[in-house]
Amino acid sequence: MAHNKSKLLAVWGVISALSLLGIFNLDFSMVLPEMLLFAASLVVMSAVVGYLLESPKVAVLQLGLSVYIALMTFGSLGWLGYGLTQQSLLGLVVLMTLLSSNLVHILSTLLREMARGLFQYDAVAEALKLNASPIFLSNLTTALGFVFAAWMDPQYMSLAWLVVIGVSFSFLMSISWLPMMLLNWLLEFRVGNPADRHGLTFLAKWLEKNTLYRKGFVAISLLLGVVLIGLNWNVLQGLEQFMWLMVLFVVLFWWFWKSLGLALLNVWVNLLALLTAMTLFTWFCGDSQWAFLLWMVPLGLIVDDGIHFFSRYARAKYTVFSEPKSAVVFAMASVGRPIWITSWVLFSGLAVLLFSENQMVYQASLLTMLALVIATILILTVLPAILMTKRN
């Protein structure tokens, strides 16, 4: 990119202009109030990113690229002839959370590498190297989930197209426009920033020293999983395609990480977080007529956090640290803080969507907020505890 800036910008500019022209084929009148809320949500999330990462320039990048990805998605939908429906709004919730997560992970990794002494151009390359594969995998699993939904019921086809197109653009923009901008616009000075450098190492060290607490977390998670499966057994029996989707996820993770154990553990933690969120949601809000779709909305976000943690853990274990405890400490130092920041960012954005009068958007946002809190707790406490108890 550094040696072909002009050519790349010209090609990408033409492709972007052609794609954006498709927006004129869409009718936004039926979903205009929700569109305004989604726009406000992106602004709030960008402001939170800038505050937590102590960088106004990062906030500008986050907002600009988020809006650009959304517009490119709308343009492509317009060319394909798919309009925006009430169900499509659920896809926007998914897209908003995932694209924000993708950008936060790359930008926070970039700032960490700069804090460790790398010049920004080198930090860009390192951030892409560490995040390209996890982002691709998380976007792929999210897209597959909605393809399964459309396969089960063709009425979800437009929703599936929105998610598939949106996450595809999110991945492509993360590895193209974002690094190009960072090669031409220097961010704030970061060398020596302790928050960037050490991440959540302190939490990993605490778990390492407190064996009793660590075993307690493992025991509680196993007991909770058994109870939740029992409570939701009838629901799970009616979601046969969903369970096949989990099997597909295991195969994908196994292929990427070369470890069946890590693949199974990741899916177990994802399922535990989703079951907990769905159980709490049902207790407080009752059953929903969009039950299956609501299962799918937070799934991409839950899987995303687990993928980033396990990808960093696997990289450490198979390259530098063969001992699980050291690999966990590395993962918590390098990706723990991005996961924590992503959770705050998405929580603030979803909170804005709670003001929506559309029940689909309201329920999906509330459920995703629940799942976000639960998944973050599990991934940053229970998951390290389980990995640290492994012998090899």
C-alpha positions in Angstrom: 0.0 0.0 0.0 2.8 2.4 0.9 4.3 2.1 -2.6 1.0 2.1 -4.6 -1.1 4.8 -2.9 -2.3 6.7 -5.9 -3.3 3.6 -7.9 -5.1 2.0 -4.9 -6.9 5.2 -4.0 -8.1 5.6 -7.6 -9.4 2.0 -7.9 -11.0 2.0 -4.4 -12.6 5.5 -5.1 -14.2 4.3 -8.3 -15.5 1.1 -6.7 -16.9 3.1 -3.8 -18.6 5.7 -6.0 -20.3 2.9 -8.1 -21.4 1.1 -4.9 -22.7 4.2 -3.2 -24.9 5.1 -6.2 -27.1 2.1 -5.3 -28.4 4.1 -2.3 -30.7 6.0 -4.6 -32.6 2.7 -5.2 -33.5 2.4 -1.5 -36.5 3.8 0.2 -35.6 4.9 3.8 -39.0 6.5 4.6 -40.4 3.5 6.5 -37.3 3.1 8.7 -36.2 6.8 9.0 -36.6 7.1 12.8 -34.5 4.0 13.3 -31.9 5.2 10.9 -31.5 8.4 13.0 -31.1 6.3 16.1 -28.4 4.1 14.4 -26.6 7.2 13.3 -26.7 8.6 16.9 -25.4 5.2 18.2 -22.4 5.3 15.9 -21.6 8.9 17.0 -21.8 7.8 20.7 -19.6 4.7 20.2 -17.0 6.8 18.4 -16.9 9.3 21.2 -16.5 6.5 23.7 -13.7 4.9 21.7 -11.9 8.2 21.6 -12.3 8.7 25.3 -11.2 5.2 26.4 -8.2 5.1 24.0 -7.3 8.7 24.8 -7.3 9.7 21.1 -9.6 12.1 19.4 -8.1 11.1 16.1 -9.1 7.5 16.7 -12.6 8.7 17.4 -12.7 10.4 14.0 -11.4 7.3 12.2 -13.9 5.1 14.0 -16.9 7.3 13.1 -15.8 8.0 9.5 -15.2 4.3 8.6 -18.3 3.2 10.5 -20.5 5.5 8.4 -18.6 4.6 5.2 -19.2 0.8 5.8 -22.9 1.4 6.5 -23.3 3.5 3.3 -21.5 0.9 1.2 -23.8 -1.8 2.6 -26.9 0.2 1.7 -25.6 1.0 -1.8 -24.9 -2.7 -2.5 -28.4 -3.6 -1.2 -29.9 -1.0 -3.6 -28.1 -2.5 -6.6 -29.2 -6.0 -5.6 -32.8 -4.9 -5.3 -33.3 -5.7 -1.6 -35.1 -3.0 0.3 -34.9 -2.1 4.0 -37.6 -3.9 6.0 -38.4 -4.1 9.7 -36.5 -7.3 9.9 -33.5 -5.7 8.2 -33.2 -3.5 11.3 -32.0 -6.6 13.2 -29.3 -6.9 10.6 -28.2 -3.4 11.3 -27.9 -4.1 15.0 -25.6 -7.0 14.1 -23.6 -5.0 11.6 -23.2 -2.0 13.9 -21.8 -4.1 16.7 -19.5 -6.2 14.6 -18.0 -3.4 12.4 -17.3 -1.4 15.6 -15.7 -4.3 17.2 -13.4 -4.9 14.2 -12.2 -1.3 14.1 -11.7 -1.1 17.9 -9.6 -4.3 17.9 -7.3 -3.1 15.1 -7.0 0.5 16.5 -6.3 -0.6 20.1 -3.7 -3.2 18.9 -2.1 -0.4 16.9 -1.9 1.9 19.9 -0.5 -0.9 22.0 2.3 -1.6 19.5 3.0 2.1 19.4 3.2 2.2 23.2 5.8 -0.6 23.0 8.0 1.6 20.8 7.0 0.8 17.2 6.7 3.7 14.7 3.1 4.0 13.4 3.8 2.4 10.0 5.3 -0.7 11.6 2.5 -0.8 14.2 -0.1 -0.8 11.4 1.5 -3.9 9.9 1.7 -5.6 13.3 -2.0 -4.8 14.1 -3.1 -6.2 10.8 -1.0 -9.4 11.2 -2.5 -10.0 14.7 -6.1 -9.1 13.8 -6.8 -10.0 10.1 -7.4 -13.7 10.7 -9.6 -13.3 13.8 -11.7 -10.6 12.2 -12.1 -12.7 9.1 -13.2 -15.7 11.2 -15.6 -13.8 13.3 -17.2 -12.1 10.3 -17.4 -15.5 8.5 -19.2 -17.2 11.4 -21.6 -14.3 11.8 -22.4 -14.4 8.1 -22.9 -18.2 8.2 -25.4 -17.8 11.1 -27.7 -15.6 9.0 -27.3 -17.7 5.9 -28.6 -20.6 8.1 -31.5 -18.4 9.1 -32.4 -17.6 5.5 -32.0 -21.3 4.6 -34.5 -22.2 7.3 -37.0 -19.5 6.3 -36.7 -17.6 2.9 -38.4 -14.6 4.4 -35.1 -13.8 6.1 -33.3 -13.5 2.8 -33.0 -9.7 2.7 -31.8 -9.8 6.3 -29.2 -12.3 5.5 -28.0 -10.3 2.5 -27.6 -7.2 4.6 -25.5 -9.0 7.2 -23.4 -10.9 4.6 -22.7 -7.7 2.6 -22.1 -5.6 5.7 -19.6 -7.9 7.4 -17.8 -8.4 4.1 -17.4 -4.7 3.7 -16.4 -4.4 7.3 -13.6 -6.9 6.8 -12.4 -5.4 3.5 -12.4 -1.8 4.8 -10.5 -2.9 7.9 -7.6 -4.3 5.8 -7.7 -1.6 3.1 -9.0 1.9 3.8 -8.1 1.8 7.5 -4.4 1.0 7.0 -4.2 3.4 4.1 -5.4 6.2 6.3 -3.0 5.2 9.0 -0.1 5.3 6.5 -1.0 8.9 5.7 -2.2 10.4 9.1 -0.1 10.1 12.2 -1.9 9.5 15.5 -1.0 10.9 18.9 2.3 9.9 20.6 1.9 6.7 22.6 5.3 5.4 23.6 5.4 4.2 27.2 1.6 4.3 27.8 1.2 1.7 30.6 -2.5 1.0 29.9 -1.7 0.1 26.3 1.4 -1.9 27.1 0.2 -4.1 30.0 -3.5 -4.5 29.2 -5.2 -6.8 31.7 -2.1 -8.6 32.8 -2.9 -7.8 36.4 -6.1 -10.0 36.2 -4.2 -12.9 34.7 -1.6 -12.7 37.4 -4.3 -12.6 40.1 -5.9 -15.7 38.6 -2.5 -17.4 38.4 -1.8 -16.8 42.1 -5.3 -17.6 43.5 -5.7 -21.3 42.7 -8.9 -21.6 44.8 -10.7 -18.8 43.0 -9.6 -20.2 39.7 -11.0 -23.6 40.4 -14.2 -22.0 41.8 -14.7 -20.2 38.5 -14.3 -23.4 36.6 -16.7 -25.3 38.9 -19.4 -22.6 38.7 -19.2 -22.4 35.0 -19.7 -26.2 34.6 -22.6 -26.2 37.1 -24.2 -23.2 35.4 -23.9 -24.8 32.0 -25.6 -28.0 33.1 -28.5 -26.0 34.8 -29.0 -23.7 31.8 -29.1 -26.7 29.3 -31.7 -28.3 31.5 -33.8 -25.1 31.7 -33.6 -24.6 27.9 -33.7 -28.2 26.8 -37.1 -27.9 25.1 -36.0 -24.8 23.3 -32.7 -26.3 22.2 -34.6 -29.4 20.8 -36.6 -27.1 18.6 -33.4 -25.4 17.2 -31.8 -28.4 15.5 -30.3 -26.1 12.7 -28.8 -23.9 15.4 -27.0 -26.9 17.0 -25.7 -27.9 13.5 -24.4 -24.3 13.2 -22.5 -24.8 16.5 -21.0 -28.0 15.0 -19.9 -26.1 11.9 -18.3 -23.5 14.2 -16.3 -26.2 16.0 -15.0 -27.5 12.6 -14.0 -24.0 11.6 -12.2 -23.2 14.8 -10.5 -26.6 14.8 -9.2 -25.9 11.3 -8.0 -22.3 12.2 -6.4 -23.1 15.5 -5.3 -26.7 14.9 -6.8 -27.7 18.2 -10.1 -29.6 18.8 -9.8 -28.7 22.5 -9.7 -25.0 21.9 -12.5 -25.2 19.4 -14.8 -27.1 21.8 -13.9 -24.8 24.7 -14.7 -21.7 22.6 -18.1 -23.0 21.5 -18.9 -24.1 25.1 -18.2 -20.6 26.4 -20.2 -19.0 23.6 -23.1 -21.3 24.2 -22.9 -20.7 28.0 -23.0 -16.9 27.5 -25.9 -17.1 25.0 -28.0 -19.5 27.2 -27.5 -17.2 30.2 -28.5 -14.1 28.3 -31.5 -15.8 26.7 -32.7 -17.2 30.1 -32.4 -13.8 31.8 -34.1 -12.1 28.8 -37.0 -14.6 28.9 -37.5 -14.1 32.7 -37.6 -10.4 32.4 -39.4 -9.9 29.0 -41.2 -13.2 28.4 -41.1 -15.2 25.2 -40.7 -13.4 21.9 -42.3 -14.1 18.5 -38.8 -13.5 17.0 -37.2 -16.1 19.2 -34.9 -17.7 16.6 -33.8 -14.4 15.1 -33.1 -13.1 18.6 -30.8 -16.0 19.2 -28.8 -15.0 16.1 -28.4 -11.3 16.8 -26.0 -11.5 19.8 -24.3 -14.7 18.5 -21.8 -12.9 16.2 -20.7 -10.6 19.0 -20.2 -13.4 21.5 -18.3 -15.5 19.0 -16.2 -12.4 18.1 -14.8 -11.9 21.6 -14.0 -15.6 22.0 -12.3 -15.8 18.6 -10.0 -12.8 19.4 -9.0 -14.3 22.8 -8.4 -17.8 21.5 -6.5 -16.6 18.4 -4.1 -14.6 20.5 -3.8 -17.5 23.0 -3.1 -20.0 20.2 -0.5 -17.7 18.6 1.3 -17.4 21.9 1.1 -21.1 22.8 2.3 -22.4 19.4 5.1 -19.8 18.9 6.6 -18.4 22.1 4.9 -19.8 25.2 4.2 -23.6 25.4 3.1 -23.4 29.0 -0.7 -22.5 29.2 -0.4 -20.0 32.1 2.2 -17.9 30.2 0.1 -18.0 27.0 -3.0 -16.8 29.0 -0.9 -13.9 30.5 0.1 -12.9 27.0 -3.4 -13.1 25.7 -4.7 -11.0 28.6 -1.9 -8.5 28.1 -2.4 -8.1 24.3 -6.2 -8.6 23.7 -7.8 -8.4 27.1 -8.0 -4.6 27.1 -9.4 -4.4 23.6 -12.2 -6.9 24.6 -12.9 -4.8 27.6 -13.0 -1.5 25.6 -15.1 -3.1 22.9 -17.6 -4.1 25.5 -18.0 -0.5 26.9 -18.2 0.9 23.4 -20.9 -1.5 22.2 -22.8 -1.2 25.4 -23.0 2.5 25.0 -24.1 2.2 21.4 -26.8 -0.4 22.2 -28.1 1.7 25.0 -29.0 4.4 22.5 -31.0 1.9 20.5 -33.2 1.1 23.6 -35.0 4.4 22.8 -36.3 2.8 19.6 -40.1 2.3 19.3 -39.5 -0.7 17.1 -39.9 -3.8 19.4 -37.5 -5.8 17.2 -34.7 -3.3 17.7 -35.5 -2.8 21.4 -35.5 -6.5 22.2 -32.5 -7.3 20.1 -30.5 -4.4 21.7 -31.5 -5.4 25.2 -30.6 -9.1 24.6 -27.3 -8.1 23.0 -26.4 -5.9 26.0 -27.1 -8.8 28.3 -25.1 -11.2 26.2 -22.3 -8.6 25.9 -21.9 -8.2 29.7 -22.1 -12.0 30.3 -19.7 -12.9 27.5 -17.1 -10.3 28.6 -17.2 -11.6 32.2 -16.8 -15.2 31.1 -14.0 -14.5 28.6 -12.0 -12.4 31.0 -12.4 -14.6 34.1 -13.8 -18.1 33.5 -12.0 -18.7 30.3 -8.5 -17.8 31.6 -9.2 -19.8 34.7 -10.1 -22.9 32.6 -7.0 -22.5 30.4 -4.7 -22.1 33.4 -5.9 -25.4 34.9 -4.7 -27.3 31.8 -1.5 -29.3 32.2 -0.3 -28.7 28.6 
